Amino acid sequence: MNVLIPAPLRSYTGQRQVEASGSTLGALLVDLDRRYPGIRFRMINEQDRMRPHIRFFVNGDQVFDLLKSLQSSDEVLIVQALSGG
């Protein structure tokens, strides 16, 4: 499936858009990490939870669960939220 990568993570992929596969969002992130080592840790913490500054959207809907089922035709958008003050 098509995965859109935010600018801060493009140092891993070298591309704005990549292909990956997985039956769930968590499996998709494992596949991305297999293809682009280290990228998953930038999005998922040591407790296997989404980092607070990362947002995931599947077909335009925000997803909060790594167990979210995916279809091969889905588009996944990864967004790094802005923070600071």
Residue pairs with C-beta under 8 A, 6 or more apart in sequence:
1 19
1 20
1 21
1 28
1 70
1 71
1 72
1 73
1 74
1 75
1 76
2 17
2 18
2 19
2 74
2 75
2 76
3 17
3 18
3 19
3 20
3 28
3 32
3 75
3 76
3 77
3 78
4 16
4 17
4 75
4 76
4 77
4 78
5 12
5 13
5 15
5 16
5 17
5 18
5 78
6 78
6 79
6 80
7 80
8 42
8 80
9 39
9 42
9 43
9 78
9 80
10 16
12 36
12 37
12 38
12 39
12 42
13 36
13 39
18 32
18 35
18 36
20 28
20 31
20 32
20 35
20 76
21 27
21 28
21 31
21 72
22 28
22 29
22 30
22 31
22 70
23 69
23 70
24 66
24 67
24 68
24 69
24 70
25 56
25 58
25 63
25 65
25 66
25 67
25 68
25 70
25 76
26 48
26 66
26 67
27 70
28 70
28 76
29 40
29 43
29 44
29 66
30 40
32 39
32 40
33 39
33 40
33 41
42 51
42 54
43 50
43 51
43 54
43 78
44 50
44 51
44 66
45 51
48 66
50 56
50 64
50 66
52 81
53 80
53 81
53 83
54 78
54 79
54 80
54 81
55 62
55 78
55 79
55 80
55 81
56 62
56 63
56 76
56 77
56 78
56 79
57 63
57 76
57 77
57 79
58 68
58 70
58 74
58 75
58 76
58 77
59 74
59 75
60 77
70 76
